[in-house]
Amino acid sequence: VQLVESGGGLVQPGESLRLSCAASGFTFRGYDMSWYRQAPGKERDLVAVAQKSGEITNYEDSVTISRDNVKNTVSLQITNLKPDDTGVYYCNAAQSWNLGPLIGYWGQGTQVTVSS
């Protein structure tokens, strides 16, 4: 199983980013896919979920998750970035998203830094 995140970087407040996670080694369409953010010194927080059923939940107004079951990718669009959005963004795959932190697969993360 491999999850590889990309798209992070240093951006200025108000800009947008699109993060991507490429998945391999498992049946992608059978898994719920989630994005988490871990800010410096804080716990990993759930940001958005794209369930295998097609149901989408974005837990913040500035984020939009999407998945492509053909390309086996999940993306996270973040708009109007703020310094509080700074952190490492992780992709998670789990058969049930609510169990993701316990038994899901994790990528290595991609760093997003929002600073002027």
N, C-alpha and C positions, 0 to 999 in steps of 0.2 A: 504494500500500500504506500502510495506516495501522494502528498499534497504539496504543491509548490506555489507559494504566493509571489506576486510581483506587483509593481505599480506604485510602490511607496516612494517617498522622497521628501525633500524640503520644499515647502510651499508657503506662500504668504497668506495671511488671513483674508478670507473672502474668496479664495480660489477653490477650484474643484479638483478632485482626483477620482480615478477609476482603478480600483484594485481588482486583480484577477487571481484565481486559484485554479490551477490545472490539476486534475485528479487522475490517478491511474492505479491499477492493481485491485480494483473492486468494482462491483456492479453499481455504477454511479447512480442510475435512476432508482435504485432501491434504497437510497440513503437520503436522510435529511441533511442539508448543508447549512452551515451557520458561519457567521463572522463574529469574532470577539475582538475587543480592544483591551489592551493592558497598558494603562498609563504608568509612568514612572512611580514606583513605590506603592502601586495599588494592585488590587486583584483584577483578574481577567473578567471583563464584563461582556455580556451578550449584547450584540448590536442589531443583528438581523438574522432571520431564518427563512430558508426556502425549503419547504417540506417536499418530500417525494410525491405527495399528493397534488402538488401545485400550489398549495396555500403559501402565501407570502406574509411575513410579519416583519415590519421595520420598526425597531424600538426607539428610533430617534427620527425627528422630522427631516433631518438633513441627509439621511441615508436611504438608498434604494438597492435592494438585493435582487439579483436575477440569476437564473441558472440556464445552462444549455445542455440538455441531455444527449445531444449529438456530439458536441465537442468535449463533453465531460468537464465543463468549467462552471465556476460560480463567480460572479462579479459583485463588487460593492461600489456603487457610485456615491461619493460624498460631495455635497455642495456646500458653499459658504463656510469653508473650513475656519475653525476657531482654534486658538491655542489649546483649549481644553480637549480638542480632538487628537492632540499629540499622544503617540503611543505606538506600541507594536500591535499590528493587526494580524490575527490568526484565523485561518480557515479550519473548520472542524467538520468531520463527516461522522454521522452516527445513524443507526437504524431508527432511533427515536431521538429527536433533537434534545429533549429534556434530560437525556442520559449522556449527552455529548461530553460534558466535562469529566465524566467518570470513566466511560468506556469507549469514547469516540477516538477517531484518528485526528492527529494535529499536523499542521504544516509547521515550517520553521519560523514563519512570521515575516512580515514586511514592515519596516519602520516608516512611520509618518510623523514628520515634524512640521508644526505650523508655527511660523515665527516671522516677524518683520525684520 
